[in-house]
Amino acid sequence: MALVVVMGVTGSGKSTVGMALAERLRVPYADADDFHSLENVAKMRAGTPLDDTDRLPWLRAIGDWLRAHRQMGGVVTCSALKRVYRDTLRDRAPDVTFLHLDGDEETVRQRVASREGHFMPESLVRSQFDALEPLGDDERGVVVDLALPVDDIVARFLE
């Protein structure tokens, strides 16, 4: 069964695509935002980027969710910006595949600015692009343009 991490910077459409992909695959879905500690959420709300120490327990929790869903499959969203973060997820679920939603900073800024009720401010978009390390050739995954319609993104991933 498919085990997928929909990855990308904030505002890339991870949640929307993740839900659509999980529905198409008929597997459980989880949003990485739900795995953040209250301290991490408060830090981001205040406009402070998370550091690796903040992210490690969060990544381990997401990895545990992936491991628990290895038999039935599942889709989880996670920024997974750096290779070391993806390695942490792979440590718990070696068979995971990444769907990287890639796009330009201006499109993402516009999306983040138009969101209501989310803890991640537009001011942190730049820091996400600065931290982003694209999938390596040796990493199992697909890169898709985030500007495409959701159904097209899902279809390209499933090709």
Rosetta constraint file for C-alpha pairs under 8 A:
AtomPair CA 1 CA 70 HARMONIC 7.29 0.50
AtomPair CA 1 CA 71 HARMONIC 6.47 0.50
AtomPair CA 1 CA 72 HARMONIC 5.93 0.50
AtomPair CA 1 CA 73 HARMONIC 4.72 0.50
AtomPair CA 1 CA 74 HARMONIC 7.99 0.50
AtomPair CA 2 CA 25 HARMONIC 7.79 0.50
AtomPair CA 2 CA 72 HARMONIC 7.98 0.50
AtomPair CA 2 CA 73 HARMONIC 4.86 0.50
AtomPair CA 2 CA 74 HARMONIC 6.42 0.50
AtomPair CA 2 CA 75 HARMONIC 7.92 0.50
AtomPair CA 2 CA 96 HARMONIC 7.75 0.50
AtomPair CA 2 CA 97 HARMONIC 7.90 0.50
AtomPair CA 3 CA 66 HARMONIC 7.10 0.50
AtomPair CA 3 CA 69 HARMONIC 7.52 0.50
AtomPair CA 3 CA 70 HARMONIC 6.54 0.50
AtomPair CA 3 CA 73 HARMONIC 4.91 0.50
AtomPair CA 3 CA 74 HARMONIC 4.99 0.50
AtomPair CA 3 CA 75 HARMONIC 5.99 0.50
AtomPair CA 3 CA 95 HARMONIC 7.09 0.50
AtomPair CA 3 CA 96 HARMONIC 5.08 0.50
AtomPair CA 3 CA 97 HARMONIC 6.28 0.50
AtomPair CA 4 CA 73 HARMONIC 8.00 0.50
AtomPair CA 4 CA 74 HARMONIC 6.35 0.50
AtomPair CA 4 CA 75 HARMONIC 4.76 0.50
AtomPair CA 4 CA 76 HARMONIC 6.41 0.50
AtomPair CA 4 CA 96 HARMONIC 5.60 0.50
AtomPair CA 4 CA 97 HARMONIC 4.88 0.50
AtomPair CA 4 CA 98 HARMONIC 5.71 0.50
AtomPair CA 4 CA 99 HARMONIC 7.05 0.50
AtomPair CA 5 CA 75 HARMONIC 5.87 0.50
AtomPair CA 5 CA 76 HARMONIC 5.03 0.50
AtomPair CA 5 CA 77 HARMONIC 5.47 0.50
AtomPair CA 5 CA 78 HARMONIC 6.39 0.50
AtomPair CA 5 CA 96 HARMONIC 7.03 0.50
AtomPair CA 5 CA 97 HARMONIC 6.29 0.50
AtomPair CA 5 CA 98 HARMONIC 4.85 0.50
AtomPair CA 5 CA 99 HARMONIC 6.16 0.50
AtomPair CA 6 CA 14 HARMONIC 5.73 0.50
AtomPair CA 6 CA 17 HARMONIC 7.55 0.50
AtomPair CA 6 CA 18 HARMONIC 6.05 0.50
AtomPair CA 6 CA 75 HARMONIC 7.23 0.50
AtomPair CA 6 CA 76 HARMONIC 6.27 0.50
AtomPair CA 6 CA 77 HARMONIC 4.68 0.50
AtomPair CA 6 CA 78 HARMONIC 6.20 0.50
AtomPair CA 6 CA 79 HARMONIC 7.66 0.50
AtomPair CA 6 CA 98 HARMONIC 5.91 0.50
AtomPair CA 6 CA 99 HARMONIC 4.70 0.50
AtomPair CA 6 CA 100 HARMONIC 6.07 0.50
AtomPair CA 6 CA 101 HARMONIC 7.28 0.50
AtomPair CA 7 CA 14 HARMONIC 6.39 0.50
AtomPair CA 7 CA 77 HARMONIC 6.04 0.50
AtomPair CA 7 CA 78 HARMONIC 5.17 0.50
AtomPair CA 7 CA 79 HARMONIC 4.66 0.50
AtomPair CA 7 CA 80 HARMONIC 5.68 0.50
AtomPair CA 7 CA 81 HARMONIC 7.38 0.50
AtomPair CA 7 CA 98 HARMONIC 6.63 0.50
AtomPair CA 7 CA 99 HARMONIC 5.89 0.50
AtomPair CA 7 CA 100 HARMONIC 4.78 0.50
AtomPair CA 7 CA 101 HARMONIC 6.17 0.50
AtomPair CA 8 CA 12 HARMONIC 5.96 0.50
AtomPair CA 8 CA 14 HARMONIC 6.89 0.50
AtomPair CA 8 CA 78 HARMONIC 7.30 0.50
AtomPair CA 8 CA 79 HARMONIC 4.76 0.50
AtomPair CA 8 CA 80 HARMONIC 6.79 0.50
AtomPair CA 8 CA 81 HARMONIC 6.50 0.50
AtomPair CA 8 CA 100 HARMONIC 5.57 0.50
AtomPair CA 8 CA 101 HARMONIC 5.21 0.50
AtomPair CA 8 CA 102 HARMONIC 6.49 0.50
AtomPair CA 9 CA 79 HARMONIC 5.60 0.50
AtomPair CA 9 CA 81 HARMONIC 7.02 0.50
AtomPair CA 9 CA 101 HARMONIC 7.97 0.50
AtomPair CA 9 CA 125 HARMONIC 7.39 0.50
AtomPair CA 9 CA 128 HARMONIC 5.70 0.50
AtomPair CA 9 CA 129 HARMONIC 6.75 0.50
AtomPair CA 9 CA 132 HARMONIC 7.53 0.50
AtomPair CA 10 CA 79 HARMONIC 7.02 0.50
AtomPair CA 10 CA 108 HARMONIC 7.46 0.50
AtomPair CA 10 CA 112 HARMONIC 7.38 0.50
AtomPair CA 10 CA 120 HARMONIC 7.53 0.50
AtomPair CA 10 CA 125 HARMONIC 6.70 0.50
AtomPair CA 10 CA 128 HARMONIC 7.21 0.50
AtomPair CA 11 CA 108 HARMONIC 5.38 0.50
AtomPair CA 11 CA 109 HARMONIC 7.43 0.50
AtomPair CA 11 CA 111 HARMONIC 5.72 0.50
AtomPair CA 11 CA 112 HARMONIC 5.23 0.50
AtomPair CA 12 CA 101 HARMONIC 6.11 0.50
AtomPair CA 12 CA 102 HARMONIC 7.20 0.50
AtomPair CA 12 CA 103 HARMONIC 7.45 0.50
AtomPair CA 12 CA 108 HARMONIC 6.04 0.50
AtomPair CA 12 CA 111 HARMONIC 7.86 0.50
AtomPair CA 12 CA 146 HARMONIC 6.09 0.50
AtomPair CA 13 CA 17 HARMONIC 6.02 0.50
AtomPair CA 13 CA 101 HARMONIC 7.36 0.50
AtomPair CA 13 CA 146 HARMONIC 6.88 0.50
AtomPair CA 14 CA 18 HARMONIC 5.65 0.50
AtomPair CA 14 CA 77 HARMONIC 5.77 0.50
AtomPair CA 14 CA 78 HARMONIC 7.62 0.50
AtomPair CA 14 CA 101 HARMONIC 7.20 0.50
AtomPair CA 15 CA 19 HARMONIC 6.05 0.50
AtomPair CA 15 CA 31 HARMONIC 6.59 0.50
AtomPair CA 15 CA 77 HARMONIC 6.26 0.50
AtomPair CA 16 CA 20 HARMONIC 6.32 0.50
AtomPair CA 16 CA 150 HARMONIC 7.48 0.50
AtomPair CA 17 CA 21 HARMONIC 5.99 0.50
AtomPair CA 17 CA 150 HARMONIC 5.88 0.50
AtomPair CA 17 CA 153 HARMONIC 7.43 0.50
AtomPair CA 17 CA 154 HARMONIC 7.05 0.50
AtomPair CA 18 CA 22 HARMONIC 6.05 0.50
AtomPair CA 18 CA 29 HARMONIC 7.08 0.50
AtomPair CA 18 CA 75 HARMONIC 6.22 0.50
AtomPair CA 18 CA 76 HARMONIC 6.59 0.50
AtomPair CA 18 CA 77 HARMONIC 6.21 0.50
AtomPair CA 19 CA 23 HARMONIC 6.11 0.50
AtomPair CA 19 CA 29 HARMONIC 6.32 0.50
AtomPair CA 19 CA 75 HARMONIC 7.79 0.50
AtomPair CA 20 CA 24 HARMONIC 6.17 0.50
AtomPair CA 20 CA 150 HARMONIC 7.47 0.50
AtomPair CA 20 CA 151 HARMONIC 7.69 0.50
AtomPair CA 20 CA 154 HARMONIC 7.32 0.50
AtomPair CA 21 CA 25 HARMONIC 6.08 0.50
AtomPair CA 21 CA 75 HARMONIC 7.31 0.50
AtomPair CA 21 CA 154 HARMONIC 5.87 0.50
AtomPair CA 22 CA 26 HARMONIC 5.60 0.50
AtomPair CA 22 CA 27 HARMONIC 5.15 0.50
AtomPair CA 22 CA 28 HARMONIC 6.20 0.50
AtomPair CA 22 CA 29 HARMONIC 5.76 0.50
AtomPair CA 22 CA 74 HARMONIC 6.74 0.50
AtomPair CA 22 CA 75 HARMONIC 5.63 0.50
AtomPair CA 23 CA 27 HARMONIC 6.62 0.50
AtomPair CA 27 CA 72 HARMONIC 6.97 0.50
AtomPair CA 27 CA 73 HARMONIC 5.75 0.50
AtomPair CA 27 CA 74 HARMONIC 4.97 0.50
AtomPair CA 27 CA 75 HARMONIC 7.00 0.50
AtomPair CA 28 CA 73 HARMONIC 7.13 0.50
AtomPair CA 28 CA 74 HARMONIC 4.83 0.50
AtomPair CA 28 CA 75 HARMONIC 6.35 0.50
AtomPair CA 29 CA 74 HARMONIC 5.82 0.50
AtomPair CA 29 CA 75 HARMONIC 4.86 0.50
AtomPair CA 29 CA 76 HARMONIC 5.64 0.50
AtomPair CA 30 CA 34 HARMONIC 7.79 0.50
AtomPair CA 30 CA 74 HARMONIC 7.97 0.50
AtomPair CA 30 CA 75 HARMONIC 6.48 0.50
AtomPair CA 30 CA 76 HARMONIC 4.68 0.50
AtomPair CA 30 CA 77 HARMONIC 6.65 0.50
AtomPair CA 31 CA 35 HARMONIC 7.60 0.50
AtomPair CA 31 CA 76 HARMONIC 5.63 0.50
AtomPair CA 31 CA 77 HARMONIC 5.08 0.50
AtomPair CA 31 CA 78 HARMONIC 7.26 0.50
AtomPair CA 32 CA 36 HARMONIC 7.12 0.50
AtomPair CA 32 CA 62 HARMONIC 6.72 0.50
AtomPair CA 32 CA 76 HARMONIC 6.61 0.50
AtomPair CA 32 CA 77 HARMONIC 5.32 0.50
AtomPair CA 32 CA 78 HARMONIC 5.17 0.50
AtomPair CA 33 CA 78 HARMONIC 7.85 0.50
AtomPair CA 35 CA 58 HARMONIC 5.95 0.50
AtomPair CA 35 CA 61 HARMONIC 6.65 0.50
AtomPair CA 35 CA 62 HARMONIC 6.88 0.50
AtomPair CA 36 CA 40 HARMONIC 6.01 0.50
AtomPair CA 36 CA 41 HARMONIC 6.50 0.50
AtomPair CA 36 CA 58 HARMONIC 5.72 0.50
AtomPair CA 37 CA 41 HARMONIC 6.44 0.50
AtomPair CA 37 CA 58 HARMONIC 7.44 0.50
AtomPair CA 38 CA 42 HARMONIC 6.15 0.50
AtomPair CA 39 CA 43 HARMONIC 6.16 0.50
AtomPair CA 40 CA 44 HARMONIC 6.25 0.50
AtomPair CA 40 CA 50 HARMONIC 7.00 0.50
AtomPair CA 40 CA 54 HARMONIC 6.71 0.50
AtomPair CA 41 CA 45 HARMONIC 6.02 0.50
AtomPair CA 41 CA 119 HARMONIC 6.63 0.50
AtomPair CA 42 CA 46 HARMONIC 6.20 0.50
AtomPair CA 43 CA 47 HARMONIC 6.60 0.50
AtomPair CA 43 CA 48 HARMONIC 5.36 0.50
AtomPair CA 43 CA 49 HARMONIC 7.17 0.50
AtomPair CA 43 CA 50 HARMONIC 7.20 0.50
AtomPair CA 44 CA 48 HARMONIC 5.14 0.50
AtomPair CA 44 CA 49 HARMONIC 5.97 0.50
AtomPair CA 44 CA 50 HARMONIC 6.97 0.50
AtomPair CA 44 CA 119 HARMONIC 6.54 0.50
AtomPair CA 44 CA 120 HARMONIC 5.80 0.50
AtomPair CA 44 CA 121 HARMONIC 7.39 0.50
AtomPair CA 45 CA 119 HARMONIC 4.96 0.50
AtomPair CA 45 CA 120 HARMONIC 5.87 0.50
AtomPair CA 45 CA 121 HARMONIC 6.61 0.50
AtomPair CA 47 CA 120 HARMONIC 7.57 0.50
AtomPair CA 47 CA 121 HARMONIC 6.37 0.50
AtomPair CA 47 CA 123 HARMONIC 6.59 0.50
AtomPair CA 47 CA 124 HARMONIC 6.41 0.50
AtomPair CA 48 CA 124 HARMONIC 7.51 0.50
AtomPair CA 49 CA 124 HARMONIC 6.55 0.50
AtomPair CA 49 CA 127 HARMONIC 7.07 0.50
AtomPair CA 50 CA 54 HARMONIC 5.71 0.50
AtomPair CA 50 CA 55 HARMONIC 6.65 0.50
AtomPair CA 51 CA 55 HARMONIC 6.36 0.50
AtomPair CA 52 CA 56 HARMONIC 6.08 0.50
AtomPair CA 53 CA 57 HARMONIC 7.85 0.50
AtomPair CA 54 CA 58 HARMONIC 7.45 0.50
AtomPair CA 55 CA 59 HARMONIC 6.02 0.50
AtomPair CA 56 CA 60 HARMONIC 6.14 0.50
AtomPair CA 56 CA 85 HARMONIC 7.94 0.50
AtomPair CA 57 CA 61 HARMONIC 6.19 0.50
AtomPair CA 58 CA 62 HARMONIC 6.35 0.50
AtomPair CA 59 CA 63 HARMONIC 6.03 0.50
AtomPair CA 59 CA 85 HARMONIC 6.90 0.50
AtomPair CA 59 CA 88 HARMONIC 6.74 0.50
AtomPair CA 59 CA 89 HARMONIC 6.59 0.50
AtomPair CA 60 CA 64 HARMONIC 6.07 0.50
AtomPair CA 60 CA 88 HARMONIC 6.88 0.50
AtomPair CA 60 CA 89 HARMONIC 6.93 0.50
AtomPair CA 60 CA 92 HARMONIC 7.97 0.50
AtomPair CA 61 CA 65 HARMONIC 6.37 0.50
AtomPair CA 62 CA 66 HARMONIC 6.33 0.50
AtomPair CA 62 CA 76 HARMONIC 7.84 0.50
AtomPair CA 62 CA 89 HARMONIC 7.16 0.50
AtomPair CA 63 CA 67 HARMONIC 6.15 0.50
AtomPair CA 63 CA 88 HARMONIC 7.17 0.50
AtomPair CA 63 CA 89 HARMONIC 4.66 0.50
AtomPair CA 63 CA 90 HARMONIC 7.41 0.50
AtomPair CA 63 CA 91 HARMONIC 7.71 0.50
AtomPair CA 63 CA 92 HARMONIC 5.29 0.50
AtomPair CA 63 CA 93 HARMONIC 6.61 0.50
AtomPair CA 64 CA 68 HARMONIC 6.14 0.50
AtomPair CA 64 CA 92 HARMONIC 6.39 0.50
AtomPair CA 65 CA 69 HARMONIC 6.36 0.50
AtomPair CA 66 CA 70 HARMONIC 6.25 0.50
AtomPair CA 66 CA 74 HARMONIC 7.13 0.50
AtomPair CA 66 CA 76 HARMONIC 7.73 0.50
AtomPair CA 66 CA 89 HARMONIC 7.85 0.50
AtomPair CA 66 CA 92 HARMONIC 7.20 0.50
AtomPair CA 66 CA 93 HARMONIC 6.02 0.50
AtomPair CA 66 CA 96 HARMONIC 7.97 0.50
AtomPair CA 67 CA 92 HARMONIC 5.67 0.50
AtomPair CA 67 CA 93 HARMONIC 5.18 0.50
AtomPair CA 69 CA 73 HARMONIC 5.22 0.50
AtomPair CA 69 CA 74 HARMONIC 5.89 0.50
AtomPair CA 70 CA 74 HARMONIC 7.49 0.50
AtomPair CA 70 CA 93 HARMONIC 7.22 0.50
AtomPair CA 80 CA 85 HARMONIC 5.51 0.50
AtomPair CA 80 CA 86 HARMONIC 5.60 0.50
AtomPair CA 81 CA 85 HARMONIC 6.90 0.50
AtomPair CA 81 CA 86 HARMONIC 7.75 0.50
AtomPair CA 81 CA 128 HARMONIC 7.41 0.50
AtomPair CA 81 CA 131 HARMONIC 6.24 0.50
AtomPair CA 81 CA 132 HARMONIC 4.54 0.50
AtomPair CA 81 CA 133 HARMONIC 5.84 0.50
AtomPair CA 81 CA 134 HARMONIC 7.64 0.50
AtomPair CA 82 CA 86 HARMONIC 6.58 0.50
AtomPair CA 82 CA 131 HARMONIC 6.64 0.50
AtomPair CA 82 CA 132 HARMONIC 5.76 0.50
AtomPair CA 82 CA 133 HARMONIC 4.99 0.50
AtomPair CA 82 CA 134 HARMONIC 7.68 0.50
AtomPair CA 83 CA 87 HARMONIC 6.04 0.50
AtomPair CA 83 CA 133 HARMONIC 6.35 0.50
AtomPair CA 83 CA 134 HARMONIC 7.87 0.50
AtomPair CA 83 CA 135 HARMONIC 7.28 0.50
AtomPair CA 84 CA 88 HARMONIC 6.26 0.50
AtomPair CA 85 CA 89 HARMONIC 6.57 0.50
AtomPair CA 86 CA 90 HARMONIC 6.13 0.50
AtomPair CA 87 CA 91 HARMONIC 6.03 0.50
AtomPair CA 88 CA 92 HARMONIC 7.01 0.50
AtomPair CA 89 CA 93 HARMONIC 6.18 0.50
AtomPair CA 89 CA 94 HARMONIC 7.75 0.50
AtomPair CA 90 CA 94 HARMONIC 4.37 0.50
AtomPair CA 90 CA 95 HARMONIC 7.14 0.50
AtomPair CA 90 CA 96 HARMONIC 6.49 0.50
AtomPair CA 96 CA 140 HARMONIC 7.47 0.50
AtomPair CA 97 CA 140 HARMONIC 5.24 0.50
AtomPair CA 97 CA 141 HARMONIC 5.11 0.50
AtomPair CA 98 CA 140 HARMONIC 6.39 0.50
AtomPair CA 98 CA 141 HARMONIC 4.32 0.50
AtomPair CA 98 CA 142 HARMONIC 6.34 0.50
AtomPair CA 99 CA 141 HARMONIC 5.65 0.50
AtomPair CA 99 CA 142 HARMONIC 5.05 0.50
AtomPair CA 99 CA 143 HARMONIC 6.00 0.50
AtomPair CA 99 CA 144 HARMONIC 7.28 0.50
AtomPair CA 99 CA 157 HARMONIC 6.97 0.50
AtomPair CA 100 CA 135 HARMONIC 7.75 0.50
AtomPair CA 100 CA 141 HARMONIC 7.30 0.50
AtomPair CA 100 CA 142 HARMONIC 6.12 0.50
AtomPair CA 100 CA 143 HARMONIC 4.66 0.50
AtomPair CA 100 CA 144 HARMONIC 6.19 0.50
AtomPair CA 101 CA 143 HARMONIC 6.15 0.50
AtomPair CA 101 CA 144 HARMONIC 5.29 0.50
AtomPair CA 101 CA 145 HARMONIC 5.86 0.50
AtomPair CA 101 CA 146 HARMONIC 4.95 0.50
AtomPair CA 102 CA 143 HARMONIC 6.53 0.50
AtomPair CA 102 CA 144 HARMONIC 5.97 0.50
AtomPair CA 102 CA 145 HARMONIC 5.05 0.50
AtomPair CA 102 CA 146 HARMONIC 5.38 0.50
AtomPair CA 103 CA 107 HARMONIC 7.23 0.50
AtomPair CA 103 CA 108 HARMONIC 7.39 0.50
AtomPair CA 103 CA 145 HARMONIC 5.75 0.50
AtomPair CA 103 CA 146 HARMONIC 5.53 0.50
AtomPair CA 103 CA 147 HARMONIC 6.91 0.50
AtomPair CA 104 CA 108 HARMONIC 6.59 0.50
AtomPair CA 105 CA 109 HARMONIC 6.05 0.50
AtomPair CA 105 CA 125 HARMONIC 7.55 0.50
AtomPair CA 105 CA 126 HARMONIC 7.57 0.50
AtomPair CA 105 CA 129 HARMONIC 7.41 0.50
AtomPair CA 106 CA 110 HARMONIC 6.25 0.50
AtomPair CA 107 CA 111 HARMONIC 6.36 0.50
AtomPair CA 108 CA 112 HARMONIC 6.15 0.50
AtomPair CA 108 CA 125 HARMONIC 7.56 0.50
AtomPair CA 109 CA 113 HARMONIC 6.03 0.50
AtomPair CA 109 CA 122 HARMONIC 6.15 0.50
AtomPair CA 109 CA 125 HARMONIC 6.59 0.50
AtomPair CA 110 CA 114 HARMONIC 6.28 0.50
AtomPair CA 111 CA 115 HARMONIC 6.45 0.50
AtomPair CA 112 CA 120 HARMONIC 7.92 0.50
AtomPair CA 112 CA 121 HARMONIC 7.13 0.50
AtomPair CA 112 CA 122 HARMONIC 5.64 0.50
AtomPair CA 113 CA 121 HARMONIC 7.68 0.50
AtomPair CA 113 CA 122 HARMONIC 5.87 0.50
AtomPair CA 120 CA 124 HARMONIC 7.10 0.50
AtomPair CA 121 CA 125 HARMONIC 7.63 0.50
AtomPair CA 124 CA 128 HARMONIC 6.53 0.50
AtomPair CA 125 CA 129 HARMONIC 6.56 0.50
AtomPair CA 126 CA 130 HARMONIC 6.16 0.50
AtomPair CA 127 CA 131 HARMONIC 6.19 0.50
AtomPair CA 128 CA 132 HARMONIC 6.13 0.50
AtomPair CA 135 CA 139 HARMONIC 6.07 0.50
AtomPair CA 135 CA 141 HARMONIC 7.19 0.50
AtomPair CA 135 CA 143 HARMONIC 7.97 0.50
AtomPair CA 142 CA 157 HARMONIC 6.43 0.50
AtomPair CA 144 CA 153 HARMONIC 6.40 0.50
AtomPair CA 144 CA 156 HARMONIC 7.35 0.50
AtomPair CA 144 CA 157 HARMONIC 7.59 0.50
AtomPair CA 145 CA 153 HARMONIC 7.53 0.50
AtomPair CA 146 CA 153 HARMONIC 7.53 0.50
AtomPair CA 148 CA 152 HARMONIC 6.23 0.50
AtomPair CA 148 CA 153 HARMONIC 6.22 0.50
AtomPair CA 149 CA 153 HARMONIC 6.38 0.50
AtomPair CA 150 CA 154 HARMONIC 6.27 0.50
AtomPair CA 151 CA 155 HARMONIC 6.10 0.50
AtomPair CA 152 CA 156 HARMONIC 6.05 0.50
AtomPair CA 153 CA 157 HARMONIC 6.25 0.50
AtomPair CA 154 CA 158 HARMONIC 6.25 0.50
AtomPair CA 155 CA 159 HARMONIC 6.24 0.50
